[in-house]
Amino acid sequence: MKVPPQGDPVPDEASADVAAERDHGVTARCDVPSHTRDWRHMENGTRIPLPTGYLDQPYFLRADDGALVLVCTNCPGHEGDPGQRVVCIRSVDEGRTWSQPVALEVSGEVEASYAVIIKTTYGRLYVFYNHNTDNIREVPCDREASPDGWCRRVDSLGYFVFKYSDDHGKTWSRDRFTVPVREFVIDRENTSGGKIRYFWNVGKAFWHAGKGYVPLHKVGGFGKDFFTRSEGCLICVPNLDTERAPEKLQFLTLPDGDVGIRAPEGAGPIAEEHSFTELGDGSLFTVFRTVSGHPACAYSRDGGHTWSEPDYLRYPDGRRVKNPRAANFIWRLSEGRYLYWFHNHSGRNYADRNPVWCLAAREIEGSEGNLLEFSQPEILLYADDFECRMSYPDSLELPSGDLLLTETEKHFARMHRIPASFLRRIGRQWDEPPVPAPEDCLAEAEPPALDGDYKVEAMLPLLQDRNGSWEQASMGDLRTGFTVTFHLAADAAAGVLADNRDALGRGLCLRMEEDRRLRVILADSRAESHWKFSTPMPRGEDHFVSVMVDGGPKTVCAVIDGRFDDGRERQFGFGLFHPHLEGAGGLGRFRVSPFVRRIAVHARALLTAEAVTLYYQSPVPVDTR
């Protein structure tokens, strides 16, 4: 039985929040990409002018003088090369322009890396980072990674240190201060026998109950994929906001005991890049990457001293969320909303970080305290280069509700402005379920009774546009898309469900295979793309299906009976179609199977949240066959 979401559906044009975005050129309906500008496209972000080479973790905050202050790890070579340093830049115009970089350490001496920043109530800025103070040049590693048994990348060891600024990031303290980090089992058992500490951090520092907290990821050894064992901890600084003498700061390593936050049973030895947020009841939540193809999470009800048994991050129906060995971050927004950044596939390594996906989340009551309940996947950012590896983001919510968001693909960093309308529509979907605007629907029809002639007139939008005369034609990417939704009868047999292809095979075909999985075919005169979705549709039940073709990231997705098809046992639950596909307009009309009892064609790729709402709001059609 379908249980509809709470609240009334909200059409796209219903909210005043969806007014045209002033400064960043998106269309009035922000979740519908413009023909010429898609805010989700990586290149539509603003390039942060830092020296090229290796550039990582562009983390930022607003200083008390109103400027944005950003710190990052930078070097002229590759990740982990000698000369890696921490630099700081400032912007007084919301990221449009930036100051010249200021280095916190002398470049070329020893590695300084992986900085995170936090601001006190009186305006002081602290930056915490790795520092290879002893100039260690090699440490033992697995021979699988290095034939001589030595790792010479040395940016994730040494001492955890900090500097501070009392002029909003313009200059930094000459002195560097060391953070005393309590030893855990993983430190004693590391490949140096505990003589050297292995660690790094990408988790954002935060405030909780008036205390400063800085995440840390302890490492047990180095090998083929660099870190071979890892776990998370927190450095609590109880007097960070009250003690101005840095040498008098107090440091507490959490959790209690000598074991950090590890991966769930069976998920492997990697538990790293923990992202933390505070919940409304004062609980702490963390989510982190593993090598199981799924992220894991845990809760603390006592300020980080103890944690719940780590579990996989799950959707409300119990399915595990998918994420490779890539950073997955969570941010608390206004109005009790949360936004989660991840990559929506179950790879076990560092690859395939494009596109970036997101989930909205809200708090619900649990038996021991508040919990987070997550929505279903939406595309947040993408690049035209499928091999691009966007990661290590940071965010700041503006008074307008827009979100400033940074990311890096490790050579260039960018700042993006995520529209408030998009965030509100996915963040309020439990109370105000979003639905498409009426003008988005190109056609909607039910089969005529027993006449065998079921056609739907609907010309799908072009995906590419031929510019210029026929002698000098060039292709322009319109970044448009479309969605087909339909009811499927309980007794449906395998075969074509909807098809607009012409005699040359150009167009769109939706069919159900013998194993009752859905196949999508997109073709023009040059290319043909197929995608077979993984969830078999059970026999003897009606089904409601939405197929979204998105010409921005070039993805094909399906929502079946209110659930995003995540691929189940397969790595990917979404498909990619040929980037130069001109379109799938075909004949301009669909031939529809009599097993399809209602069909609608929409002139854009719907949000997953909209497709879910359509399922819950859809009436069961009358069988007229």
C-alpha positions as CSV (number, residue, x, y, z in Angstrom):
1,M,0.0,0.0,0.0
2,K,1.3,3.4,-0.9
3,V,1.7,5.8,2.0
4,P,1.9,9.3,0.6
5,P,4.4,11.9,1.9
6,Q,3.1,14.4,4.4
7,G,1.8,17.7,3.1
8,D,0.4,18.9,-0.1
9,P,2.3,18.7,-3.4
10,V,3.9,22.0,-4.4
11,P,4.2,22.8,-8.2
12,D,7.4,24.2,-9.5
13,E,6.1,27.7,-10.0
14,A,4.2,27.9,-6.7
15,S,6.9,29.4,-4.4
16,A,8.3,32.9,-4.5
17,D,11.6,31.4,-3.6
18,V,11.9,30.3,-7.2
19,A,12.4,33.8,-8.5
20,A,15.2,34.3,-11.0
21,E,18.6,34.0,-9.4
22,R,20.2,37.5,-9.7
23,D,23.9,37.1,-9.8
24,H,24.6,33.7,-11.3
25,G,22.5,33.5,-14.3
26,V,20.2,30.5,-13.7
27,T,16.7,30.3,-14.9
28,A,13.7,31.2,-12.8
29,R,13.0,27.6,-12.1
30,C,16.4,26.8,-10.7
31,D,16.0,23.0,-10.7
32,V,15.3,23.1,-14.5
33,P,18.6,23.6,-16.3
34,S,18.7,26.5,-18.7
35,H,19.3,25.8,-22.4
36,T,22.5,27.8,-22.2
37,R,23.5,27.6,-18.5
38,D,23.2,24.8,-16.1
39,W,24.2,25.7,-12.5
40,R,25.1,22.1,-11.9
41,H,27.8,22.1,-14.6
42,M,31.3,22.3,-13.0
43,E,32.6,24.9,-15.5
44,N,29.8,27.3,-14.5
45,G,31.4,27.6,-11.1
46,T,33.9,30.4,-10.4
47,R,37.6,29.3,-10.7
48,I,39.5,30.0,-7.4
49,P,42.8,31.6,-8.5
50,L,45.4,29.4,-6.8
51,P,48.7,28.2,-8.3
52,T,48.1,25.1,-10.5
53,G,49.6,21.7,-9.8
54,Y,48.1,20.0,-6.9
55,L,45.2,21.8,-5.1
56,D,43.1,20.1,-2.4
57,Q,40.6,20.7,0.3
58,P,39.4,24.3,-0.4
59,Y,37.8,24.9,3.0
60,F,36.4,28.3,3.9
61,L,34.4,30.4,6.3
62,R,33.2,34.0,6.8
63,A,35.5,36.1,9.0
64,D,34.2,38.8,11.3
65,D,35.2,41.5,8.8
66,G,32.8,39.9,6.2
67,A,35.5,38.4,4.0
68,L,35.5,34.7,2.9
69,V,38.7,33.1,4.2
70,L,39.8,29.9,2.4
71,V,42.6,27.5,3.2
72,C,43.9,24.7,1.0
73,T,46.7,22.3,0.4
74,N,48.8,23.3,-2.6
75,C,52.0,22.4,-4.4
76,P,53.4,22.8,-8.0
77,G,53.7,19.1,-8.6
78,H,51.4,16.2,-7.8
79,E,49.6,15.1,-4.6
80,G,52.2,14.2,-1.9
81,D,55.2,15.7,-3.7
82,P,57.8,17.6,-1.7
83,G,57.0,21.3,-1.4
84,Q,53.4,20.6,-0.4
85,R,52.1,23.6,1.7
86,V,49.1,25.2,3.3
87,V,48.0,28.5,1.8
88,C,45.3,31.0,2.7
89,I,43.4,33.5,0.4
90,R,40.6,36.0,1.1
91,S,37.6,37.3,-0.9
92,V,35.6,40.4,-0.1
93,D,33.1,39.9,-2.9
94,E,31.6,36.5,-2.2
95,G,34.2,34.6,-4.1
96,R,34.2,36.6,-7.4
97,T,37.8,37.7,-6.8
98,W,40.5,36.6,-4.3
99,S,43.7,38.0,-2.7
100,Q,47.1,36.7,-3.4
101,P,47.9,33.5,-1.5
102,V,49.6,33.7,1.9
103,A,51.6,30.6,2.9
104,L,51.3,29.4,6.5
105,E,54.7,27.6,6.1
106,V,57.8,28.2,4.1
107,S,57.4,26.4,0.9
108,G,59.9,23.6,0.1
109,E,61.1,22.9,3.7
110,V,58.9,20.0,4.8
111,E,55.4,18.9,3.9
112,A,52.5,20.9,5.4
113,S,49.1,19.5,4.4
114,Y,45.4,19.0,4.8
115,A,44.3,22.1,6.7
116,V,40.9,22.8,8.3
117,I,39.7,26.1,9.7
118,I,37.6,27.2,12.6
119,K,36.6,30.7,14.0
120,T,36.1,31.6,17.6
121,T,33.3,33.9,18.8
122,Y,35.8,36.8,19.2
123,G,37.0,36.4,15.6
124,R,40.3,34.5,15.9
125,L,40.9,31.9,13.2
126,Y,42.6,28.7,13.9
127,V,44.0,26.4,11.2
128,F,44.9,22.8,12.0
129,Y,47.1,20.7,9.7
130,N,49.6,17.9,9.2
131,H,53.3,18.9,9.5
132,N,56.2,16.6,8.7
133,T,58.3,18.4,11.4
134,D,61.0,15.8,11.7
135,N,61.5,15.7,7.9
136,I,60.9,12.0,7.7
137,R,61.6,10.9,4.0
138,E,60.5,7.3,4.1
139,V,58.4,4.9,6.1
140,P,57.9,1.1,5.8
141,C,55.1,0.0,3.5
142,D,53.7,-3.2,1.8
143,R,56.0,-4.6,-0.9
144,E,53.0,-4.8,-3.1
145,A,53.1,-1.0,-3.3
146,S,56.9,-0.6,-3.4
147,P,59.4,-3.4,-4.2
148,D,61.9,-2.1,-1.6
149,G,59.3,-1.9,1.1
150,W,59.5,1.8,1.6
151,C,56.9,4.5,1.0
152,R,58.3,7.9,0.1
153,R,55.2,9.9,0.1
154,V,55.3,11.6,3.5
155,D,52.5,14.1,3.7
156,S,50.3,12.0,6.0
157,L,52.6,11.6,9.1
158,G,54.4,13.7,11.7
159,Y,52.6,16.1,14.0
160,F,49.1,17.6,14.1
161,V,49.8,21.4,14.5
162,F,48.0,24.7,14.4
163,K,48.5,28.4,13.7
164,Y,46.1,31.3,14.3
165,S,45.2,34.7,12.8
166,D,43.9,37.7,14.7
167,D,43.4,39.8,11.5
168,H,40.8,37.7,9.6
169,G,43.3,35.6,7.8
170,K,45.6,38.3,6.4
171,T,48.6,37.1,8.4
172,W,49.2,34.1,10.6
173,S,51.1,33.5,13.8
174,R,54.9,33.0,13.4
175,D,54.8,30.2,15.9
176,R,53.4,26.8,15.2
177,F,51.9,24.8,18.0
178,T,51.7,21.0,18.3
179,V,48.5,19.2,19.3
180,P,49.0,16.3,21.7
181,V,47.0,13.4,20.2
182,R,46.5,10.4,22.5
183,E,47.8,7.1,21.3
184,F,45.4,4.4,20.1
185,V,46.0,0.7,19.3
186,I,46.3,1.6,15.6
187,D,49.2,3.9,16.4
188,R,51.0,1.3,18.4
189,E,50.5,-1.3,15.7
190,N,51.4,0.9,12.7
191,T,54.3,0.0,10.5
192,S,56.8,2.1,12.4
193,G,55.8,0.4,15.7
194,G,54.4,3.6,17.0
195,K,57.6,5.6,16.6
196,I,55.9,7.8,14.0
197,R,52.3,8.9,13.9
198,Y,50.4,8.3,10.6
199,F,47.3,10.4,10.1
200,W,45.6,13.2,8.1
201,N,42.3,15.1,8.1
202,V,39.6,16.2,5.7
203,G,36.8,16.5,8.2
204,K,35.6,20.1,8.9
205,A,36.2,21.5,12.4
206,F,33.0,22.4,14.3
207,W,31.6,23.7,17.5
208,H,29.5,21.7,19.9
209,A,28.4,22.7,23.4
210,G,30.8,25.6,23.4
211,K,33.8,23.3,22.7
212,G,35.9,23.2,19.5
213,Y,36.2,19.8,17.7
214,V,38.7,18.9,15.0
215,P,38.4,15.5,13.3
216,L,41.4,13.3,12.7
217,H,41.9,10.1,10.7
218,K,44.5,7.7,12.2
219,V,46.4,5.4,9.8
220,G,47.9,2.0,10.4
221,G,50.0,1.5,7.4
222,F,50.8,2.2,3.7
223,G,50.4,0.0,0.7
224,K,48.9,-0.5,-2.8
225,D,46.1,2.0,-2.4
226,F,48.1,4.2,0.0
227,F,46.4,3.7,3.3
228,T,45.9,0.1,4.3
229,R,44.1,0.6,7.6
230,S,42.4,3.7,9.1
231,E,39.9,4.8,11.8
232,G,38.4,8.1,13.0
233,C,38.7,10.2,16.1
234,L,38.0,13.7,17.4
235,I,40.2,16.3,19.0
236,C,38.1,18.2,21.5
237,V,39.4,21.6,22.6
238,P,37.2,22.6,25.6
239,N,38.7,26.1,26.1
240,L,39.3,27.0,22.4
241,D,36.8,29.9,22.7
242,T,37.8,31.1,26.1
243,E,41.6,30.8,26.3
244,R,43.6,33.2,24.1
245,A,47.0,31.9,25.0
246,P,47.6,29.1,22.5
247,E,50.1,27.3,24.7
248,K,47.3,26.9,27.4
249,L,44.8,25.2,25.1
250,Q,43.5,21.9,26.4
251,F,43.2,18.9,24.0
252,L,41.2,15.7,24.6
253,T,41.3,12.8,22.1
254,L,38.0,11.0,21.6
255,P,36.4,8.5,21.7
256,D,37.4,7.2,25.1
257,G,39.6,4.1,25.2
258,D,42.1,3.4,22.5
259,V,40.0,2.4,19.5
260,G,38.6,4.9,17.1
261,I,35.5,4.9,14.9
262,R,35.9,1.9,12.7
263,A,34.0,0.4,9.7
264,P,31.1,-2.0,10.3
265,E,31.7,-5.7,10.6
266,G,32.6,-7.0,7.2
267,A,33.2,-3.6,5.6
268,G,37.0,-3.9,5.6
269,P,39.9,-2.1,7.4
270,I,39.3,1.4,6.1
271,A,37.2,3.9,8.0
272,E,38.3,7.4,7.0
273,E,37.4,11.0,6.1
274,H,34.8,11.3,8.8
275,S,32.3,14.2,8.4
276,F,30.5,15.3,11.5
277,T,27.4,17.3,12.2
278,E,25.4,18.2,15.3
279,L,21.7,17.3,15.6
280,G,19.0,19.3,17.1
281,D,19.0,17.3,20.4
282,G,22.7,17.8,20.9
283,S,23.7,14.4,19.4
284,L,26.6,14.1,17.1
285,F,26.4,12.2,13.7
286,T,29.3,11.1,11.6
287,V,29.5,9.6,8.1
288,F,32.6,8.2,6.5
289,R,34.0,6.2,3.6
290,T,34.9,2.6,3.6
291,V,36.1,0.1,0.9
292,S,32.9,-1.9,0.9
293,G,31.1,0.2,-1.7
294,H,29.0,1.8,1.0
295,P,29.5,4.7,3.5
296,A,29.1,4.0,7.2
297,C,27.8,6.2,10.0
298,A,27.5,6.4,13.8
299,Y,25.9,8.5,16.5
300,S,27.2,9.9,19.8
301,R,24.9,11.0,22.6
302,D,27.7,12.2,25.0
303,G,29.8,14.7,23.0
304,G,32.0,12.1,21.2
305,H,33.1,10.1,24.2
306,T,31.3,7.0,23.0
307,W,29.7,6.1,19.7
308,S,27.0,3.7,18.5
309,E,28.1,0.6,16.7
310,P,28.9,1.8,13.2
311,D,26.4,0.8,10.5
312,Y,26.0,1.4,6.8
313,L,24.2,4.5,5.9
314,R,20.8,3.4,4.8
315,Y,17.7,4.7,3.0
316,P,14.4,4.5,5.0
317,D,13.6,1.2,3.4
318,G,16.8,-0.4,4.6
319,R,18.8,-0.3,1.4
320,R,22.4,0.7,1.8
321,V,23.5,4.0,0.3
322,K,26.3,3.5,-2.3
323,N,29.6,5.4,-2.3
324,P,33.1,4.4,-3.4
325,R,36.3,5.3,-1.6
326,A,35.6,9.0,-1.9
327,A,34.8,11.7,0.5
328,N,31.1,11.9,1.5
329,F,30.2,15.0,3.5
330,I,27.1,16.1,5.4
331,W,26.1,19.7,6.2
332,R,23.5,21.1,8.5
333,L,21.4,23.8,6.8
334,S,18.7,26.2,8.2
335,E,15.2,25.0,9.1
336,G,16.4,21.6,10.4
337,R,17.5,20.5,6.9
338,Y,20.7,18.6,6.0
339,L,22.5,18.0,2.7
340,Y,24.7,15.0,2.0
341,W,27.3,14.9,-0.7
342,F,28.2,11.5,-2.2
343,H,28.8,9.6,-5.5
344,N,25.9,7.0,-5.7
345,H,27.8,3.9,-6.8
346,S,29.4,1.0,-5.1
347,G,32.9,1.1,-6.4
348,R,35.7,0.0,-4.1
349,N,38.4,2.5,-5.2
350,Y,39.0,6.2,-5.7
351,A,37.5,6.4,-9.2
352,D,34.2,7.6,-10.7
353,R,33.4,10.8,-8.8
354,N,31.4,12.4,-11.6
355,P,28.6,13.2,-11.3
356,V,28.3,14.3,-7.7
357,W,25.0,13.3,-6.1
358,C,23.2,14.5,-3.0
359,L,20.6,13.4,-0.5
360,A,18.4,15.6,1.7
361,A,17.9,14.6,5.3
362,R,15.7,15.5,8.2
363,E,15.8,14.5,11.9
364,I,13.4,11.9,13.3
365,E,13.0,10.6,16.8
366,G,14.8,7.4,17.7
367,S,14.7,5.3,20.9
368,E,18.0,6.7,22.1
369,G,17.9,10.2,20.5
370,N,17.4,11.9,17.2
371,L,18.3,10.1,13.9
372,L,18.7,11.3,10.4
373,E,16.3,10.1,7.7
374,F,17.6,10.5,4.1
375,S,15.8,11.2,0.8
376,Q,16.7,9.6,-2.5
377,P,19.5,10.7,-4.9
378,E,19.6,13.9,-6.8
379,I,22.4,15.1,-9.1
380,L,24.2,18.1,-7.6
381,L,27.2,18.8,-9.8
382,Y,28.7,17.2,-12.9
383,A,31.5,17.7,-15.5
384,D,31.6,16.9,-19.2
385,D,34.8,14.9,-18.6
386,F,33.4,11.6,-17.2
387,E,36.8,10.9,-15.6
388,C,36.8,14.1,-13.6
389,R,37.1,13.4,-9.8
390,M,35.4,16.3,-8.0
391,S,35.7,16.0,-4.2
392,Y,36.6,17.5,-0.9
393,P,33.8,20.1,-0.8
394,D,32.9,22.8,1.7
395,S,29.8,24.9,2.0
396,L,28.3,28.1,3.5
397,E,24.6,28.9,3.6
398,L,23.8,32.5,2.7
399,P,21.0,34.6,4.1
400,S,19.2,34.2,0.8
401,G,19.1,30.4,1.2
402,D,21.7,29.9,-1.6
403,L,24.6,27.7,-0.8
404,L,28.2,28.7,-1.6
405,L,30.0,25.4,-2.3
406,T,33.6,24.7,-3.1
407,E,35.1,21.6,-4.7
408,T,38.3,20.5,-6.3
409,E,39.3,18.0,-8.9
410,K,42.8,18.3,-7.4
411,H,44.2,20.6,-10.1
412,F,41.6,23.4,-10.0
413,A,39.2,24.5,-7.3
414,R,35.9,26.2,-7.9
415,M,33.1,27.9,-6.0
416,H,29.5,27.2,-7.0
417,R,26.3,28.8,-6.0
418,I,23.6,26.2,-5.3
419,P,20.2,27.9,-5.7
420,A,17.9,28.1,-2.6
421,S,15.0,26.9,-4.7
422,F,16.7,23.5,-5.4
423,L,17.7,23.1,-1.7
424,R,14.3,23.9,-0.4
425,R,12.5,21.7,-2.9
426,I,14.5,18.6,-2.0
427,G,14.8,19.6,1.7
428,R,11.1,20.1,2.3
429,Q,9.9,17.1,0.3
430,W,8.5,15.4,3.4
431,D,6.2,18.4,4.1
432,E,5.8,19.9,0.7
433,P,6.2,17.1,-1.9
434,P,7.3,18.7,-5.1
435,V,5.5,18.1,-8.4
436,P,6.2,19.2,-12.0
437,A,4.5,22.4,-13.2
438,P,1.6,21.7,-15.6
439,E,3.5,23.3,-18.5
440,D,6.3,20.8,-18.2
441,C,3.9,18.0,-19.4
442,L,4.1,17.6,-23.2
443,A,1.4,14.9,-23.3
444,E,-0.6,12.7,-21.1
445,A,-2.9,9.9,-22.2
446,E,-4.7,6.7,-21.3
447,P,-5.3,3.8,-23.8
448,P,-8.6,3.9,-25.7
449,A,-10.7,0.8,-25.0
450,L,-10.0,-2.2,-27.2
451,D,-9.3,-0.3,-30.4
452,G,-5.6,-1.4,-30.6
453,D,-4.5,2.1,-31.7
454,Y,-2.7,3.7,-28.8
455,K,-0.5,6.6,-29.8
456,V,0.7,9.7,-27.9
457,E,1.8,12.8,-29.8
458,A,4.9,14.2,-28.0
459,M,8.0,15.7,-29.6
460,L,10.9,15.3,-27.2
461,P,13.3,18.3,-26.8
462,L,16.5,18.2,-28.7
463,L,19.6,17.5,-26.7
464,Q,22.1,19.1,-29.2
465,D,21.5,22.0,-31.6
466,R,23.0,22.4,-35.0
467,N,24.3,26.0,-35.2
468,G,25.1,27.8,-38.4
469,S,24.4,27.0,-42.0
470,W,24.7,23.5,-43.3
471,E,28.1,24.2,-44.7
472,Q,29.5,25.2,-41.3
473,A,27.3,23.4,-38.8
474,S,28.5,22.9,-35.3
475,M,26.9,21.2,-32.4
476,G,25.7,23.1,-29.3
477,D,24.9,21.2,-26.1
478,L,21.4,22.4,-25.0
479,R,21.7,20.4,-21.7
480,T,18.0,19.7,-21.9
481,G,16.2,16.5,-21.0
482,F,12.9,14.7,-20.7
483,T,11.0,12.3,-18.6
484,V,8.5,9.5,-19.4
485,T,6.2,8.3,-16.6
486,F,3.8,5.4,-17.0
487,H,1.6,2.9,-15.2
488,L,2.3,-0.7,-16.1
489,A,-0.5,-3.3,-15.8
490,A,-0.1,-6.2,-13.4
491,D,-0.4,-8.8,-16.2
492,A,2.1,-7.0,-18.5
493,A,4.1,-9.3,-20.7
494,A,7.7,-8.7,-21.9
495,G,8.1,-6.5,-24.9
496,V,8.0,-2.9,-26.1
497,L,6.2,-0.5,-23.7
498,A,6.6,2.8,-25.5
499,D,8.5,3.5,-28.7
500,N,8.8,6.6,-30.9
501,R,11.6,5.3,-33.2
502,D,11.4,5.8,-36.9
503,A,12.3,3.4,-39.7
504,L,16.0,4.0,-39.2
505,G,15.8,3.3,-35.5
506,R,16.2,6.9,-34.3
507,G,14.4,7.8,-31.1
508,L,13.5,6.4,-27.7
509,C,12.3,2.9,-26.8
510,L,11.3,1.6,-23.4
511,R,10.8,-2.1,-23.1
512,M,10.5,-4.8,-20.5
513,E,12.8,-7.8,-20.9
514,E,12.0,-11.4,-20.1
515,D,13.6,-11.0,-16.7
516,R,11.1,-8.1,-16.1
517,R,13.9,-5.5,-16.0
518,L,13.4,-2.2,-17.8
519,R,15.6,-1.4,-20.8
520,V,16.0,2.1,-22.2
521,I,17.3,2.7,-25.8
522,L,18.3,6.1,-27.1
523,A,19.4,6.5,-30.7
524,D,20.0,9.0,-33.5
525,S,21.9,8.6,-36.8
526,R,25.3,8.4,-35.1
527,A,25.0,6.7,-31.8
528,E,22.8,4.2,-29.9
529,S,22.9,3.9,-26.1
530,H,21.2,1.1,-24.0
531,W,20.7,0.9,-20.3
532,K,19.0,-2.1,-18.5
533,F,17.8,-1.2,-15.0
534,S,18.4,-3.8,-12.3
535,T,15.1,-4.0,-10.4
536,P,12.8,-6.7,-11.8
537,M,9.2,-5.6,-11.6
538,P,7.3,-8.3,-9.8
539,R,4.5,-10.1,-11.6
540,G,0.9,-9.7,-10.5
541,E,1.4,-6.0,-9.4
542,D,0.8,-2.7,-11.0
543,H,3.9,-0.6,-11.3
544,F,4.6,3.1,-11.7
545,V,7.8,4.0,-13.6
546,S,9.6,7.3,-14.3
547,V,12.5,7.3,-16.7
548,M,14.5,10.5,-16.5
549,V,16.9,11.4,-19.4
550,D,19.1,14.3,-18.3
551,G,21.1,16.1,-21.1
552,G,23.3,17.9,-18.6
553,P,25.3,15.0,-17.0
554,K,24.1,12.7,-19.8
555,T,22.4,10.3,-17.4
556,V,19.5,7.9,-17.6
557,C,17.8,7.1,-14.3
558,A,14.6,5.3,-13.3
559,V,12.3,5.6,-10.3
560,I,10.2,2.4,-10.0
561,D,7.3,2.4,-7.5
562,G,8.7,5.4,-5.7
563,R,12.3,4.1,-5.3
564,F,15.3,5.3,-7.2
565,D,16.7,2.3,-9.0
566,D,20.2,2.1,-7.5
567,G,21.5,-0.9,-9.4
568,R,21.1,-3.3,-6.5
569,E,24.0,-5.7,-6.8
570,R,25.5,-3.8,-9.8
571,Q,28.0,-1.0,-9.2
572,F,25.9,1.7,-10.9
573,G,22.2,2.4,-10.8
574,F,22.3,5.1,-13.4
575,G,23.4,4.9,-17.0
576,L,25.4,7.3,-19.2
577,F,24.4,8.0,-22.8
578,H,26.5,9.1,-25.7
579,P,27.5,12.8,-25.1
580,H,26.9,13.7,-28.7
581,L,23.4,12.2,-29.0
582,E,21.5,14.8,-30.9
583,G,18.1,13.8,-29.6
584,A,15.5,11.0,-29.4
585,G,12.5,12.8,-31.0
586,G,12.0,10.0,-33.5
587,L,8.6,10.1,-35.2
588,G,7.3,12.8,-32.8
589,R,4.7,10.3,-31.4
590,F,4.9,7.2,-29.3
591,R,3.4,3.8,-30.0
592,V,2.3,2.5,-26.6
593,S,1.7,-1.0,-25.4
594,P,-1.9,-1.8,-24.2
595,F,-0.2,-2.9,-21.0
596,V,0.7,0.7,-20.3
597,R,-2.5,2.1,-18.6
598,R,-1.4,5.7,-18.4
599,I,1.6,7.6,-19.8
600,A,2.9,11.1,-19.5
601,V,5.8,12.8,-21.2
602,H,7.6,15.8,-19.5
603,A,9.8,18.3,-21.2
604,R,12.7,18.1,-18.7
605,A,14.4,15.6,-16.5
606,L,12.4,15.6,-13.3
607,L,13.9,15.6,-9.9
608,T,13.9,12.3,-8.1
609,A,11.8,13.9,-5.5
610,E,9.2,14.9,-8.1
611,A,9.1,11.4,-9.6
612,V,8.6,9.9,-6.1
613,T,5.7,12.4,-5.4
614,L,4.1,11.4,-8.7
615,Y,4.1,7.8,-7.6
616,Y,2.5,8.6,-4.3
617,Q,0.0,11.0,-5.8
618,S,-0.9,8.9,-8.8
619,P,-4.4,7.4,-8.9
620,V,-4.6,3.7,-9.9
621,P,-5.9,3.8,-13.5
622,V,-9.0,2.0,-14.6
623,D,-8.2,-1.0,-16.8
624,T,-10.1,-0.3,-20.1
625,R,-8.7,-3.3,-22.0
